[in-house]
């Protein structure tokens, strides 16, 4: 691992002007671990005005001594490098921002204000081998320990988000948390309630995307932080299931998350896997092996919407995750479902969600303790979806559209056009060969000749066509899976 040329050039300018230059923070931690840093930050004894003078292409719009220097690099991680004057901080009335910032002379004083020892190291740009490590961060890296700098109570009351950051770093690095630091997290867990939801959201995103995300979620529960993140998850902690599950709802969900993290799946798939059965505790009826959880996927989807809205996740993310939770419980059996049934399934869940939904199903299976994530039934469904994916599944994919219906039928815009299109779509779902201009033109003429009452009846029948994934021996399915 080498310090990038862009950083070396910035350091050289500072050195030539008589100032020190260090790379600091997380990039040093990653550098020591041999990992590619997410970004590069620098610290110096030069004052902000000095930095701005030395680097005309810079931005300084804060009171914390941080100047953003434009490097001209094509690497987005290095296009703007933050250079901060050595500083100490005093008082944290809002448990986030320091009430006062004082510029100091040495890098050691600057490192003393940082959160964890593994983030409180510095590398002189002039000599990267001469690591500055006053708090034993390199030793803690070697021993795989997250430890607060100095007094952990002080560190966590300065910025309560550090409580969650400790858990997140543990999950990202696969490290344990030092005993005194862990005790302090539990003691101050309630302080997280005062932290802005957006900041909690950002930490949760990083935690869920960590390799050890499942361990991180367990630690959020064990430390008492989860009530201030996603309290609904706690409802599943001691909630037993039925004879088809060997784990509690919480353990099942966490194991599903662990599978998706191990596969490197997207954030939406990981979070949906963690939340896919979150509705079970609220829908549980009975106890023991014969308990039921009717409609838990519907309840769970509504809970997911509430949870993620509360944390101010983007609307697109919220809807994506909730949609996967809503439809994760689909039934498919080889020989019982036709190609038409698969087309209706794809239409119902949305073609853009199908791949993610199948991944959540894999996670659901592994979370239940079964050995195979993708059994023959699921592989067969994947084959069927691939086979029909180019077939029309909504009215926009019909060869003729509403304008054609009006032209061929000599009708004005109105409900009748919608009725005919709904009927045409259902017939094309059954047989894609009917999606030709000639066949649809003939059928439009036939439907147009029918009285409105007959059209309404046919359209209603089309709308209510039972999905093949849910018909057949439906009662037997409910009894087997204890769902509906």
Order of alpha helices (4+ residues) and beta strands (2+ residues): alpha-beta-alpha-beta-alpha-beta-beta-beta-beta-beta-alpha-beta-beta-alpha-beta-alpha-alpha-beta-alpha-alpha-alpha-alpha-alpha-alpha-alpha-alpha-alpha-alpha-alpha-alpha-alpha-alpha-alpha-alpha
